[in-house]
Amino acid sequence: MPDPSRRALGLLAAGAAVLIWAGWIVAVRGAVSGGAGGGAGALSPVDLALLRYGGPALLLAPVWLRLGPLPRGVAPWRVAAMSLGWGAPFVLLGAQGLRSADVGLFAALVPGGLPLWVAALSALFLGARLNPAARAGLALIALAGALALIAATPQARAGAPWLLAASMGWAVYALAYRGSGLGPVAATAVVSFWSCVMLTPVVMVTGTGLFALSPAAFAAQFALHGVLSGVASVAAFALALSALGAARAAAFSALVPALAVLGGYVALGEAPAPLTLLAVLCAVAGVTIINRAQ
């Protein structure tokens, strides 16, 4: 019988992880759109990517220095797929999409749509077959994406291709990570290292607005994107996996779209349309069904 105190700790850790993930979506939207706390749009997608991966690269340096940029026993193609899928390109694509798309559309297409991409890529490249429950969950997720796009304004729809690309990249990471043998923290350390490598030439060309921030503003952004989102959420979810098991911990991910929409309304004043709310509910239900089916 599981230790009740350990289970409680796992529940708290899983709750903290999904709250941070949902909060990160709202924070990025605010930063790139000039919403509440966004500093009048002072941060570009490149700035956000630097914060998101520079923080973990620094804080987790002992991990990637010990493992090496190409950890022994992990195929280089897996490291490349993980870094391209959930590394700097993910934040660049997601932040670019959020320049025009609202939080509701992001929630439905990115965390909500992730299982759809995972299932499609698994069937295409791994020959995976879905049971009826998983098919039902995927149908709900597809419906959620369609409803969210219908409800979105033309301006918001302009961000959809960027968001769909970000979601597909996240799915690529998920599939490559599954067979890597790395733990969540180790994978984060390696991906963060390679993300900084990828961002270096980009910053040399585009520059960065981070130096224009006041010390207090920079510290707040670094804490939010680099420490909380980049390290704390990963550590919290790793603890949840250990205490609750993969299925129960993964079930919490279904809450991310709903929490993000709630945060967008509270922090940014983005009141979701009724159709958007229905889309988010379909996404939450679909992700929940798929997690249980797996």
VOGU-3710 file (C-alpha; in Angstrom, 3 decimals, decimal comma):
1> mpdpsrralg> 0,000/0,000/0,000  1,474/3,384/-1,005  2,692/5,715/1,724  -0,058/8,377/2,206  2,478/11,105/2,909  4,438/10,240/-0,234  1,224/10,212/-2,261  0,275/13,611/-0,868  3,712/14,936/-1,770  3,304/13,553/-5,282
11> llaagaavli> -0,079/15,235/-5,668  1,353/18,561/-4,520  4,291/18,200/-6,905  2,037/17,364/-9,861  -0,222/20,295/-9,025  2,751/22,647/-8,830  4,071/21,445/-12,191  0,829/22,015/-14,080  0,310/25,409/-12,430  3,775/26,493/-13,558
21> wagwivavrg> 3,201/25,188/-17,096  -0,121/26,997/-17,379  1,366/30,154/-15,861  4,224/30,063/-18,358  1,775/30,149/-21,260  0,075/33,216/-19,799  3,423/34,882/-19,075  4,652/34,383/-22,635  1,419/35,755/-24,064  1,707/38,799/-21,833
31> avsggaggga> 5,362/39,340/-22,709  5,001/39,194/-26,499  1,635/40,962/-26,739  2,208/43,776/-24,245  -0,444/42,414/-21,890  -0,370/42,559/-18,116  3,180/42,153/-16,951  4,460/42,048/-20,482  6,467/45,220/-20,281  4,781/46,726/-23,350
41> galspvdlal> 5,927/43,848/-25,503  9,561/44,339/-24,480  10,476/40,672/-24,816  10,852/38,974/-28,185  10,604/35,210/-28,817  14,413/35,089/-28,848  14,558/36,826/-25,462  12,092/34,337/-24,001  14,008/31,385/-25,420  17,219/32,720/-23,883
51> lryggpalll> 15,551/32,989/-20,493  13,828/29,627/-20,765  16,963/27,641/-21,652  19,769/29,834/-20,363  18,505/29,428/-16,809  18,435/25,615/-16,836  21,741/25,477/-18,734  23,363/27,437/-15,901  21,563/25,808/-12,987  21,912/22,289/-14,358
61> apvwlrlgpl> 25,473/22,710/-15,617  26,777/20,012/-13,224  24,343/17,572/-14,824  25,216/18,147/-18,478  28,906/18,482/-17,665  28,786/15,049/-16,010  26,736/13,437/-18,771  28,324/15,295/-21,659  26,397/17,045/-24,447  25,957/13,616/-26,061
71> prgvapwrva> 25,266/11,258/-23,132  26,741/7,810/-23,439  24,246/5,257/-24,633  21,893/7,833/-26,155  21,799/7,918/-29,951  22,798/11,323/-31,339  19,608/11,451/-33,395  17,578/11,235/-30,195  19,470/14,143/-28,670  18,942/16,133/-31,868
81> amslgwgapf> 15,220/15,315/-32,010  14,744/16,182/-28,338  16,629/19,469/-28,671  14,856/20,534/-31,851  11,456/19,382/-30,653  11,311/20,786/-27,129  14,340/23,053/-27,118  14,742/26,591/-28,407  12,624/26,054/-31,556  9,619/25,138/-29,379
91> vllgaqglrs> 9,703/28,437/-27,495  10,474/30,449/-30,632  7,497/28,931/-32,445  5,148/29,113/-29,469  6,042/32,706/-28,603  5,718/33,773/-32,233  2,272/32,206/-32,357  1,225/33,925/-29,136  2,003/37,301/-30,639  -1,369/37,075/-32,373
101> advglfaalv> -3,102/34,001/-30,936  -4,749/34,213/-27,525  -4,175/31,849/-24,630  -7,312/29,847/-25,423  -6,139/28,969/-28,913  -2,673/28,057/-27,614  -4,197/25,841/-24,927  -6,334/23,936/-27,431  -3,649/23,516/-30,092  -0,414/22,997/-28,142
111> pgglplwvaa> -0,854/21,124/-24,824  -4,323/20,034/-25,924  -3,196/18,871/-29,355  0,006/17,143/-28,216  -1,537/13,633/-27,946  -2,906/13,955/-31,476  0,573/14,566/-32,883  2,085/11,819/-30,726  -0,510/9,342/-31,987  -0,036/10,372/-35,623
121> lsalflgarl> 3,753/10,136/-35,483  3,621/6,857/-33,540  1,309/5,319/-36,133  3,366/6,643/-39,038  6,860/5,754/-37,855  6,391/3,140/-35,129  3,402/1,207/-36,427  1,448/1,895/-33,233  -2,221/0,937/-33,033  -4,829/2,735/-30,985
131> npaaraglal> -7,488/1,125/-28,848  -11,086/2,421/-29,091  -10,769/4,593/-25,977  -7,681/6,320/-27,349  -9,453/6,927/-30,653  -12,332/8,550/-28,810  -9,915/10,780/-26,911  -8,150/11,815/-30,099  -11,489/12,600/-31,748  -12,320/14,949/-28,878
141> ialagalali> -8,926/16,636/-29,211  -9,408/17,089/-32,962  -12,849/18,565/-32,271  -11,296/20,895/-29,684  -8,786/22,206/-32,224  -11,496/22,762/-34,828  -13,769/24,575/-32,373  -10,919/26,766/-31,139  -10,027/27,763/-34,696  -13,662/28,550/-35,522
151> aatpqaraga> -13,989/30,692/-32,391  -10,711/32,537/-32,984  -10,514/35,921/-34,660  -8,711/36,184/-38,017  -5,781/37,797/-36,211  -5,588/34,943/-33,717  -5,784/32,346/-36,503  -2,644/33,874/-38,008  -0,727/32,411/-35,064  -2,159/28,916/-35,517
161> pwllaasmgw> 0,522/27,579/-37,921  3,247/28,531/-35,435  1,362/26,845/-32,604  0,735/23,678/-34,598  4,446/23,485/-35,445  5,333/23,932/-31,770  2,925/21,174/-30,762  4,330/18,795/-33,372  7,861/19,547/-32,168  6,815/18,738/-28,603
171> avyalayrgs> 5,472/15,393/-29,844  8,787/14,668/-31,572  10,540/15,311/-28,264  8,129/13,032/-26,408  8,735/10,109/-28,754  12,519/10,586/-28,829  12,667/10,962/-25,046  10,774/7,726/-24,364  13,625/5,576/-25,621  16,510/7,748/-24,452
181> glgpvaatav> 16,911/6,290/-20,970  17,385/9,789/-19,556  15,516/11,102/-16,534  13,504/14,333/-16,783  16,178/16,497/-15,170  18,997/15,003/-17,247  16,996/15,477/-20,454  16,261/19,083/-19,499  19,949/19,739/-18,862  21,042/18,328/-22,221
191> vsfwscvmlt> 18,259/20,030/-24,188  19,011/23,345/-22,485  22,706/23,077/-23,367  21,975/22,457/-27,056  19,305/25,171/-27,066  21,890/27,702/-25,936  24,193/26,487/-28,708  21,398/26,977/-31,250  20,483/30,404/-29,903  24,019/31,798/-29,954
201> pvvmvtgtgl> 24,176/32,553/-33,714  20,567/33,779/-33,656  21,345/36,308/-30,938  24,459/37,434/-32,814  22,213/38,343/-35,753  19,083/39,642/-34,020  20,453/40,908/-30,716  18,455/40,751/-27,498  16,325/43,145/-25,502  17,212/41,562/-22,168
211> falspaafaa> 19,921/44,158/-21,493  17,281/46,888/-21,675  15,432/45,430/-18,687  16,001/46,830/-15,225  17,802/44,469/-12,819  14,547/43,819/-10,959  12,631/43,088/-14,168  15,375/40,796/-15,445  15,479/38,904/-12,139  11,703/38,429/-12,235
221> qfalhgvlsg> 11,730/37,169/-15,819  14,711/34,892/-15,165  12,994/33,434/-12,107  9,748/32,843/-13,988  11,082/31,430/-17,256  14,473/30,024/-16,309  14,018/28,817/-12,732  10,324/28,046/-12,292  9,405/26,890/-15,787  12,799/25,599/-16,823
231> vasvaafala> 13,882/23,733/-13,681  11,308/23,710/-10,873  8,429/22,370/-12,992  10,629/19,583/-14,353  11,836/18,610/-10,888  8,278/18,741/-9,534  6,939/16,514/-12,280  9,825/14,080/-11,806  8,867/13,858/-8,137  5,228/13,304/-9,108
241> lsalgaaraa> 6,245/10,500/-11,483  8,216/8,828/-8,725  5,496/9,177/-6,090  2,351/8,587/-8,154  3,483/6,565/-11,156  3,440/7,604/-14,799  -0,305/7,199/-15,448  -1,515/9,230/-12,455  1,103/11,936/-12,897  0,353/12,262/-16,604
251> afsalvpala> -3,351/12,655/-15,845  -2,591/16,053/-14,313  -1,408/17,339/-17,699  -5,060/17,412/-18,773  -5,556/20,403/-16,466  -3,040/22,614/-18,290  -5,386/23,943/-21,040  -8,125/24,849/-18,556  -5,736/26,478/-16,091  -4,067/28,448/-18,889
261> vlggyvalge> -7,398/29,827/-20,092  -8,341/30,760/-16,529  -4,972/32,468/-16,087  -5,370/34,322/-19,367  -8,705/35,694/-18,196  -7,479/36,694/-14,723  -4,063/38,093/-15,671  -4,606/39,372/-19,204  -8,330/40,003/-19,386  -8,722/37,543/-22,288
271> apapltllav> -12,301/36,411/-21,760  -12,775/33,185/-23,751  -15,728/32,899/-26,106  -18,271/30,172/-25,282  -17,012/28,128/-28,236  -13,439/28,455/-26,929  -14,547/27,190/-23,524  -16,202/24,215/-25,192  -12,989/23,580/-27,134  -10,919/23,621/-23,956
281> lcavagvtii> -13,354/21,253/-22,223  -13,113/18,863/-25,185  -9,305/19,067/-25,037  -9,265/18,357/-21,300  -11,628/15,405/-21,741  -9,642/14,053/-24,679  -6,291/14,235/-22,906  -7,801/12,611/-19,813  -9,254/9,727/-21,845  -5,962/9,140/-23,642
291> nraq> -3,946/9,162/-20,427  -6,307/6,570/-18,962  -6,297/4,506/-22,155  -2,496/4,337/-22,154
//
